[in-house]
Amino acid sequence: MNQAKFSVRLLIAVIVLAALPAFAAVKLSGMVDYRLILLYLVFVNLLAYLACTSDKKRALKQERRIPEASLHLLELIGGWLGSFIAQRRVRHKVLKLRYQVVFWMIVIGHQLVYLEYLNDWKLACTAFSQVVQR
């Protein structure tokens, strides 16, 4: 019963976190073939998921670990959702505060970029014009 609740919460979190990227991907598909976008997102998120689950297995076996910088790089290039799912599914690095701070900074950064893209870069253009005028 507890596992079912956890799965429902995970599903809701994934839907909420994936909303802006999904809308941005739809908008971007007007310029780039949607199949390329989908292929990239599936690939990078699957890679991030597998890296996190592999690192968890290595930790349990006390084997050589995947560097955190490598995990964060995968998140930074778009695999943050796969990493999020892996973290919740196998309970990997969820209690490590330093890792979670960097992870959530990456997620928030992505969300802000998606939001700004959907808003036609208005805030970025305004900020840029203010800097140039000085």
Rosetta silent file (secondary structure, phi, psi, omega in degrees, C-alpha in Angstrom):
SEQUENCE: MNQAKFSVRLLIAVIVLAALPAFAAVKLSGMVDYRLILLYLVFVNLLAYLACTSDKKRALKQERRIPEASLHLLELIGGWLGSFIAQRRVRHKVLKLRYQVVFWMIVIGHQLVYLEYLNDWKLACTAFSQVVQR
SCORE:     score description
SCORE:     0.000 S_00000001
   1 L     0.000  -44.936 -179.990    0.000    0.000    0.000 S_00000001
   2 H   -63.062  -38.552  178.645    2.786    2.440    0.904 S_00000001
   3 H   -62.921  -38.011  179.552    4.579    1.654   -2.390 S_00000001
   4 H   -64.585  -42.685  177.853    1.407    2.511   -4.344 S_00000001
   5 H   -62.315  -42.947  179.331    1.142    5.912   -2.632 S_00000001
   6 H   -60.580  -41.824 -179.610    4.792    6.560   -3.364 S_00000001
   7 H   -65.704  -39.129  178.432    4.250    5.701   -7.029 S_00000001
   8 H   -66.439  -43.169  177.735    1.247    8.025   -7.301 S_00000001
   9 H   -62.918  -40.975  178.654    3.223   10.852   -5.688 S_00000001
  10 H   -62.887  -44.657  179.473    6.116   10.177   -8.036 S_00000001
  11 H   -60.800  -44.318  178.884    3.797   10.224  -11.044 S_00000001
  12 H   -63.107  -44.067  179.277    2.254   13.537   -9.955 S_00000001
  13 H   -62.302  -42.113  179.555    5.697   15.070   -9.362 S_00000001
  14 H   -63.330  -43.655  179.664    6.904   13.907  -12.792 S_00000001
  15 H   -61.916  -45.555  179.845    3.828   15.374  -14.493 S_00000001
  16 H   -63.788  -46.846 -178.585    4.261   18.716  -12.720 S_00000001
  17 H   -68.366  -29.051 -176.745    7.998   18.892  -13.404 S_00000001
  18 H   -88.293   -6.275 -175.550    7.595   17.821  -17.040 S_00000001
  19 H   -61.670  -55.052 -179.410    4.836   20.319  -17.914 S_00000001
  20 H   -61.580  -46.108  177.232    7.040   23.286  -18.898 S_00000001
  21 H   -59.689  -36.043  179.557    9.553   21.139  -20.796 S_00000001
  22 H   -65.584  -45.184  178.185    6.691   19.479  -22.687 S_00000001
  23 H   -64.180  -39.475  178.770    5.185   22.823  -23.717 S_00000001
  24 H   -65.452  -39.332  178.855    8.637   24.100  -24.701 S_00000001
  25 H   -65.014  -38.304  177.726    9.274   20.957  -26.770 S_00000001
  26 H   -63.565  -44.666  178.731    5.962   21.441  -28.577 S_00000001
  27 H   -63.432  -43.999 -179.577    6.906   25.046  -29.367 S_00000001
  28 H   -65.008  -27.337 -178.339   10.402   24.006  -30.456 S_00000001
  29 L   -66.348  -11.786  173.231    8.950   21.331  -32.732 S_00000001
  30 L   -71.702  -20.855 -178.914    7.872   24.157  -35.025 S_00000001
  31 L  -111.175  -27.583 -176.574   11.563   24.663  -35.837 S_00000001
  32 L  -128.039  141.943  179.220   13.052   21.201  -35.229 S_00000001
  33 L   -54.884  124.994 -177.054   11.596   17.797  -36.079 S_00000001
  34 H   -58.392  -28.341  179.844    9.755   16.621  -32.968 S_00000001
  35 H   -66.475  -35.067  176.239   11.213   13.126  -33.399 S_00000001
  36 H   -66.998  -42.780  178.333   14.723   14.491  -32.872 S_00000001
  37 H   -61.318  -49.248 -178.990   13.612   16.334  -29.742 S_00000001
  38 H   -62.467  -43.736  179.014   11.866   13.235  -28.412 S_00000001
  39 H   -60.156  -45.563  179.597   14.803   10.973  -29.270 S_00000001
  40 H   -62.161  -48.499 -177.350   17.243   13.282  -27.486 S_00000001
  41 H   -63.384  -42.149  178.061   15.072   13.629  -24.381 S_00000001
  42 H   -63.664  -45.442 -178.492   14.438    9.893  -24.110 S_00000001
  43 H   -61.536  -52.121 -174.531   18.129    9.121  -24.628 S_00000001
  44 H   -68.863  -35.008  178.778   19.545   11.624  -22.134 S_00000001
  45 H   -74.330  -36.217  174.780   16.943   10.849  -19.463 S_00000001
  46 H   -65.228  -41.738  177.439   17.381    7.102  -19.844 S_00000001
  47 H   -61.204  -44.587  179.104   21.143    7.576  -19.602 S_00000001
  48 H   -64.986  -41.924  178.424   20.745    9.667  -16.430 S_00000001
  49 H   -60.514  -48.514 -179.079   18.343    7.128  -14.934 S_00000001
  50 H   -64.983  -36.790  178.306   20.706    4.248  -15.666 S_00000001
  51 H   -64.417  -43.816  179.638   23.700    6.171  -14.307 S_00000001
  52 H   -66.252  -43.970 -179.641   21.906    6.889  -11.020 S_00000001
  53 H   -68.507  -35.747  176.579   20.660    3.340  -10.578 S_00000001
  54 H   -65.018  -41.706  179.262   24.089    1.972  -11.481 S_00000001
  55 H   -64.240  -37.066  177.464   25.734    4.275   -8.957 S_00000001
  56 H   -63.644  -45.342  178.322   23.308    3.087   -6.286 S_00000001
  57 H   -61.535  -41.532  178.320   24.164   -0.556   -7.046 S_00000001
  58 H   -63.966  -38.030  178.931   27.863    0.275   -6.926 S_00000001
  59 H   -63.790  -43.667 -179.549   27.388    2.012   -3.581 S_00000001
  60 H   -65.186  -32.805  179.801   25.657   -1.025   -2.114 S_00000001
  61 L   -89.973    0.800 -177.592   28.450   -3.306   -3.357 S_00000001
  62 L    56.137   42.269  176.630   31.096   -0.815   -2.175 S_00000001
  63 L   -99.101  175.655  179.343   32.505   -0.595   -5.696 S_00000001
  64 L   -61.334  132.583 -173.325   33.982    2.387   -7.509 S_00000001
  65 L   -93.986  162.227  171.898   31.302    5.080   -7.829 S_00000001
  66 L   -81.208  128.052 -179.335   30.241    7.364  -10.641 S_00000001
  67 L   -58.592  142.327  178.884   31.486   10.875   -9.811 S_00000001
  68 H   -59.043  -35.457  178.989   28.769   13.292   -8.736 S_00000001
  69 H   -60.184  -35.714  177.923   30.009   15.762  -11.330 S_00000001
  70 H   -68.909  -40.901  177.281   29.198   13.201  -14.040 S_00000001
  71 H   -63.735  -42.938  179.167   25.705   12.678  -12.656 S_00000001
  72 H   -66.473  -34.981  177.639   25.162   16.439  -12.505 S_00000001
  73 H   -62.658  -42.799  176.979   26.440   16.847  -16.070 S_00000001
  74 H   -61.020  -39.242  177.577   23.825   14.373  -17.275 S_00000001
  75 H   -66.028  -42.186 -177.184   21.187   16.362  -15.379 S_00000001
  76 H   -64.244  -36.743 -179.221   22.461   19.633  -16.797 S_00000001
  77 H   -84.362    9.550  172.571   22.239   18.472  -20.416 S_00000001
  78 H   120.153   -0.960 -177.705   18.599   17.528  -19.915 S_00000001
  79 H   -92.094   17.887 -176.202   18.579   14.270  -17.962 S_00000001
  80 H   -63.814  -33.092 -179.347   17.345   15.799  -14.723 S_00000001
  81 H   -70.580  -40.742  175.974   13.914   14.144  -14.965 S_00000001
  82 H   -63.012  -39.299  177.237   15.437   10.687  -15.409 S_00000001
  83 H   -65.232  -42.272  178.966   17.714   11.395  -12.470 S_00000001
  84 H   -59.810  -45.712 -179.575   14.764   12.571  -10.369 S_00000001
  85 H   -63.667  -44.002  179.450   12.838    9.379  -11.093 S_00000001
  86 H   -63.261  -42.230  179.542   15.872    7.217  -10.297 S_00000001
  87 H   -58.036  -42.065 -177.139   16.518    9.085   -7.056 S_00000001
  88 H   -77.505  -35.138 -177.829   12.979    8.441   -5.903 S_00000001
  89 H   -72.167  -41.911 -176.249   12.746    4.853   -7.146 S_00000001
  90 H  -110.821    8.083  178.660   15.999    3.556   -5.640 S_00000001
  91 L    55.330   53.768 -177.217   16.422    6.173   -2.874 S_00000001
  92 L  -105.963  120.115  176.694   19.733    7.372   -4.273 S_00000001
  93 L    62.429   18.386 -178.871   21.331   10.543   -2.881 S_00000001
  94 L   -73.681  -20.812  179.135   17.986   11.808   -1.577 S_00000001
  95 L  -101.148   -5.338 -179.013   19.479   12.530    1.856 S_00000001
  96 L   -85.433  101.294 -171.742   22.741   14.030    0.621 S_00000001
  97 H   -58.145  -46.384 -177.582   22.029   17.747    1.020 S_00000001
  98 H   -60.298  -42.350  178.885   24.911   19.049   -1.100 S_00000001
  99 H   -64.580  -45.153 -178.026   23.930   16.817   -3.996 S_00000001
 100 H   -64.937  -35.962  177.681   20.259   17.760   -3.706 S_00000001
 101 H   -61.637  -47.843  179.088   21.039   21.491   -3.633 S_00000001
 102 H   -64.782  -43.994  179.547   22.964   21.243   -6.906 S_00000001
 103 H   -56.623  -50.220 -176.931   20.344   18.932   -8.401 S_00000001
 104 H   -70.674  -26.899  172.552   17.466   21.301   -7.592 S_00000001
 105 H   -65.104  -40.293  177.273   19.438   24.306   -8.840 S_00000001
 106 H   -64.149  -45.778 -179.613   19.758   22.468  -12.165 S_00000001
 107 H   -61.839  -47.548 -179.938   16.035   21.637  -12.205 S_00000001
 108 H   -63.650  -40.405  176.684   15.026   25.217  -11.353 S_00000001
 109 H   -59.160  -45.141  177.469   17.441   26.551  -13.956 S_00000001
 110 H   -61.539  -45.359 -178.880   15.880   24.321  -16.595 S_00000001
 111 H   -60.562  -41.046  179.338   12.378   25.351  -15.550 S_00000001
 112 H   -66.346  -39.156  177.855   13.308   29.045  -15.790 S_00000001
 113 H   -65.340  -43.368  178.160   14.815   28.564  -19.253 S_00000001
 114 H   -61.239  -45.159  179.982   11.688   26.718  -20.441 S_00000001
 115 H   -61.904  -44.594  179.840    9.464   29.434  -19.005 S_00000001
 116 H   -65.373  -40.807  176.832   11.540   32.190  -20.597 S_00000001
 117 H   -61.110  -45.001  179.134   11.546   30.365  -23.961 S_00000001
 118 H   -64.831  -25.119  178.896    7.760   30.002  -23.819 S_00000001
 119 L   -94.922   19.370  177.595    7.578   33.742  -23.040 S_00000001
 120 L    57.681   35.352  174.507    9.675   34.528  -26.163 S_00000001
 121 L    59.203   26.409 -175.347   12.742   35.486  -24.104 S_00000001
 122 H   -61.991  -45.347 -179.522   11.088   38.773  -22.998 S_00000001
 123 H   -65.204  -42.724  179.418   12.728   38.952  -19.574 S_00000001
 124 H   -63.990  -42.175  179.248   16.144   38.076  -20.987 S_00000001
 125 H   -65.678  -40.753  177.762   15.808   40.661  -23.758 S_00000001
 126 H   -63.583  -45.968  179.272   14.712   43.332  -21.286 S_00000001
 127 H   -62.282  -42.717  179.649   17.601   42.533  -18.963 S_00000001
 128 H   -62.726  -43.551 -179.046   20.051   42.522  -21.867 S_00000001
 129 H   -65.710  -33.983  176.819   18.821   45.888  -23.157 S_00000001
 130 H   -66.329  -39.716  179.787   19.196   47.364  -19.644 S_00000001
 131 H   -67.913  -42.846 -178.203   22.793   46.137  -19.430 S_00000001
 132 H   -66.367  -35.446 -178.889   23.648   47.445  -22.912 S_00000001
 133 H   -68.924  -22.077 -177.488   22.175   50.890  -22.156 S_00000001
 134 L   -78.180    0.000    0.000   24.462   51.414  -19.156 S_00000001
